[in-house]
Amino acid sequence: MAKRYFTELENDERSQVAHNGWIMNAKPFEDFAMVGWHYLRRTINIWGDSVKLRYGSCPAESPFLWTHMSQYVESLASIFDGFRLDNAHSTPIHVCYYLL
């Protein structure tokens, strides 16, 4: 069975979301969801338990997501002495800087 690249959310809009993953020999700072044809060519090794988030280039482009993820990171920081940003290689660097 082929892995699913997209999933439909159970919200009012029935949003379609792309699963995250990795690409062999890819450029580590390239946002593969926004650059290239990786989803159409099916060159992504999909992780079925995570989805790609579209942050945009600044908080104004996706205010809900930036606020939600900031609150999530702050809540983790208030509980734990340390934690890791899993899948950091495909999180845009400007988002990492902002959240750190």
One Martini backbone bead per residue (centre of mass of N, CA, C, O) as a GRO file, in nm:
protein
  100
    1MET     BB    1   0.096   0.036   0.023
    2ALA     BB    2   0.060   0.361  -0.013
    3LYS     BB    3   0.142   0.643   0.109
    4ARG     BB    4   0.011   0.916   0.253
    5TYR     BB    5   0.036   1.268   0.178
    6PHE     BB    6  -0.269   1.318   0.263
    7THR     BB    7  -0.512   1.487   0.481
    8GLU     BB    8  -0.828   1.505   0.623
    9LEU     BB    9  -0.988   1.715   0.812
   10GLU     BB   10  -1.227   1.752   1.095
   11ASN     BB   11  -1.352   2.019   0.967
   12ASP     BB   12  -1.547   2.251   0.817
   13GLU     BB   13  -1.336   2.266   0.560
   14ARG     BB   14  -1.177   2.008   0.499
   15SER     BB   15  -0.882   2.006   0.524
   16GLN     BB   16  -0.574   1.983   0.352
   17VAL     BB   17  -0.286   1.792   0.447
   18ALA     BB   18   0.058   1.763   0.466
   19HIS     BB   19   0.294   1.551   0.507
   20ASN     BB   20   0.572   1.480   0.650
   21GLY     BB   21   0.942   1.451   0.601
   22TRP     BB   22   1.186   1.311   0.373
   23ILE     BB   23   1.479   1.370   0.159
   24MET     BB   24   1.705   1.247  -0.028
   25ASN     BB   25   1.956   1.474  -0.063
   26ALA     BB   26   1.860   1.730   0.054
   27LYS     BB   27   1.811   2.047   0.132
   28PRO     BB   28   1.792   2.154   0.459
   29PHE     BB   29   1.669   2.468   0.390
   30GLU     BB   30   1.440   2.347   0.228
   31ASP     BB   31   1.103   2.392   0.151
   32PHE     BB   32   0.949   2.122   0.008
   33ALA     BB   33   0.648   2.238  -0.002
   34MET     BB   34   0.740   2.512  -0.177
   35VAL     BB   35   0.964   2.344  -0.334
   36GLY     BB   36   0.894   2.194  -0.598
   37TRP     BB   37   0.779   1.829  -0.676
   38HIS     BB   38   0.764   1.615  -0.440
   39TYR     BB   39   0.462   1.536  -0.417
   40LEU     BB   40   0.416   1.458  -0.719
   41ARG     BB   41   0.676   1.256  -0.728
   42ARG     BB   42   0.709   1.096  -0.458
   43THR     BB   43   1.003   1.173  -0.279
   44ILE     BB   44   0.876   1.131   0.000
   45ASN     BB   45   0.930   1.031   0.328
   46ILE     BB   46   0.672   0.953   0.514
   47TRP     BB   47   0.505   1.090   0.801
   48GLY     BB   48   0.196   0.995   0.938
   49ASP     BB   49   0.221   1.181   1.232
   50SER     BB   50   0.265   1.441   1.041
   51VAL     BB   51   0.254   1.790   0.954
   52LYS     BB   52   0.267   2.057   0.749
   53LEU     BB   53   0.350   2.389   0.820
   54ARG     BB   54   0.224   2.725   0.737
   55TYR     BB   55   0.391   3.014   0.831
   56GLY     BB   56   0.561   3.175   0.662
   57SER     BB   57   0.760   3.479   0.702
   58CYS     BB   58   0.544   3.570   0.930
   59PRO     BB   59   0.306   3.626   1.168
   60ALA     BB   60   0.105   3.783   0.971
   61GLU     BB   61   0.053   3.522   0.776
   62SER     BB   62  -0.007   3.330   1.064
   63PRO     BB   63  -0.126   3.404   1.357
   64PHE     BB   64  -0.237   3.148   1.484
   65LEU     BB   65   0.012   2.963   1.458
   66TRP     BB   66   0.220   3.140   1.606
   67THR     BB   67   0.062   3.158   1.871
   68HIS     BB   68   0.020   2.859   1.930
   69MET     BB   69   0.324   2.772   1.921
   70SER     BB   70   0.423   2.968   2.137
   71GLN     BB   71   0.246   2.859   2.368
   72TYR     BB   72   0.355   2.571   2.355
   73VAL     BB   73   0.654   2.632   2.410
   74GLU     BB   74   0.608   2.782   2.679
   75SER     BB   75   0.478   2.541   2.827
   76LEU     BB   76   0.725   2.355   2.809
   77ALA     BB   77   0.930   2.554   2.949
   78SER     BB   78   0.763   2.549   3.229
   79ILE     BB   79   0.815   2.226   3.279
   80PHE     BB   80   1.096   2.200   3.138
   81ASP     BB   81   1.445   2.209   3.112
   82GLY     BB   82   1.411   2.048   2.835
   83PHE     BB   83   1.388   2.041   2.468
   84ARG     BB   84   1.297   1.936   2.144
   85LEU     BB   85   1.309   2.005   1.799
   86ASP     BB   86   1.150   1.826   1.605
   87ASN     BB   87   1.223   1.843   1.278
   88ALA     BB   88   1.421   2.094   1.225
   89HIS     BB   89   1.505   2.054   0.916
   90SER     BB   90   1.183   2.148   0.831
   91THR     BB   91   1.208   2.408   0.987
   92PRO     BB   92   1.210   2.717   0.960
   93ILE     BB   93   1.453   2.927   1.073
   94HIS     BB   94   1.268   3.172   1.154
   95VAL     BB   95   1.099   3.000   1.350
   96CYS     BB   96   1.316   2.908   1.542
   97TYR     BB   97   1.406   3.185   1.635
   98TYR     BB   98   1.135   3.275   1.747
   99LEU     BB   99   1.090   3.040   1.955
  100LEU     BB  100   1.374   3.079   2.099
   0.00000   0.00000   0.00000
